[in-house]
Amino acid sequence: MTHSRILLVEDEPTHVRLFKDILEETHATVHVAGDGFEALEAMKSATFDLVLMDLRLPRMGGMETTRRIRESGPPHRDVPIIGMTAFTMPQDAEIGSDLGLTQCVAKPVDPDRFLATVSKYLPHSNLNSS
């Protein structure tokens, strides 16, 4: 069976553990990058089915990283990118969409709702087969 590959771009170790625990249910392989530069480096050597992008990152923020991914061309240009932020305002969804985010979710996340969102974008998700 083929597993989906997720790039989790998150700098907070507590959040990394939380998201990895939640994502275990998808049976996906999760690669972690601590900032935008690490995310772009990871994408040079691997193809991901989904990117989970914290929007507030050190060195290079999530919006700038998303913009660079979208400008990079195939195969990464079309990967779904879910932005994650504790600071959500109604206009954030529109700004995120303009910059290339597929969807935006608020932190802290509700695990069930988060899994439902993630599974929509994973080609090999086992969540809907039970």
C-alpha positions in Angstrom: 0.0 0.0 0.0 1.3 3.5 -0.9 1.3 6.0 1.9 0.8 9.7 1.5 3.6 12.1 2.2 3.0 15.2 4.3 5.4 18.1 4.9 4.7 19.7 8.3 6.2 23.1 8.5 6.1 24.0 12.2 8.7 25.5 14.6 7.1 24.8 17.9 8.1 21.3 19.3 4.9 20.9 21.3 2.8 21.6 18.1 5.0 19.2 16.1 4.3 16.4 18.5 0.6 17.2 18.6 0.3 17.3 14.8 2.3 14.2 14.3 0.1 12.3 16.9 -3.0 13.5 15.1 -1.6 12.6 11.7 -0.7 9.1 12.7 -4.3 8.2 11.9 -3.8 9.0 8.3 -1.0 6.5 8.0 1.0 9.1 6.1 4.7 9.7 6.3 5.3 13.0 8.0 8.4 15.0 7.3 9.0 18.1 9.6 10.6 21.4 8.6 11.2 24.0 11.3 11.0 27.1 9.0 10.4 28.1 5.4 14.0 27.6 4.3 14.0 24.0 5.6 10.6 23.4 3.8 12.0 24.6 0.5 15.1 22.4 1.0 12.9 19.4 1.8 10.9 20.0 -1.4 14.0 19.9 -3.5 14.6 16.3 -2.6 11.1 14.9 -2.2 7.5 15.2 -3.5 4.7 15.7 -1.0 1.0 15.1 -1.3 0.2 17.9 1.2 2.0 20.7 3.1 0.8 21.9 6.5 2.2 25.4 6.9 2.4 27.3 10.1 2.1 30.9 9.0 4.3 32.4 11.7 7.7 30.9 11.4 11.3 32.1 12.2 13.5 33.3 9.3 10.9 32.9 6.5 7.2 33.0 7.3 4.6 30.7 5.9 3.1 33.2 3.5 6.4 33.8 1.8 7.2 30.1 1.8 3.9 29.4 0.2 4.5 32.1 -2.4 7.9 30.6 -3.3 6.4 27.1 -3.5 3.7 28.3 -5.9 6.3 30.1 -8.1 8.6 27.0 -8.2 6.7 25.2 -10.9 6.0 21.5 -11.2 5.8 19.2 -9.3 5.4 21.4 -6.2 3.3 24.3 -7.6 0.0 22.4 -7.3 0.5 20.7 -4.0 -2.3 21.5 -1.5 -1.0 23.8 1.2 -3.1 24.2 4.4 -2.1 27.2 6.4 -2.3 27.0 10.2 -2.4 30.0 12.5 -3.5 31.0 15.9 -4.2 34.5 14.6 -7.2 34.3 12.2 -9.2 37.1 11.0 -11.8 37.0 8.2 -9.5 38.7 5.8 -6.7 36.1 6.4 -8.5 33.5 4.4 -8.7 35.8 1.4 -5.1 36.9 1.8 -4.0 33.3 2.1 -6.0 32.3 -1.0 -4.3 35.1 -2.9 -0.9 33.9 -1.9 -1.7 30.3 -2.8 -3.0 28.6 0.4 -5.5 25.9 -0.4 -7.2 26.3 2.9 -6.5 27.9 6.3 -7.2 26.3 9.8 -7.1 27.9 13.2 -4.9 26.8 16.0 -5.5 25.2 18.4 -7.0 22.6 16.1 -9.9 20.3 16.9 -8.3 16.9 16.1 -11.4 15.4 14.4 -12.1 18.5 12.3 -8.4 18.8 11.4 -8.2 15.1 10.3 -11.3 15.6 8.1 -9.7 18.6 6.5 -6.4 16.9 5.9 -8.0 13.7 4.5 -9.7 15.7 1.8 -6.3 16.4 0.3 -4.6 13.1 0.7 -4.7 10.7 -2.2 -4.0 7.6 0.0 -6.0 8.5 3.1 -7.4 5.5 5.0 -9.7 7.7 7.1 -12.7 7.2 4.8 -12.3 3.5 4.3 -13.3 2.3 7.8 
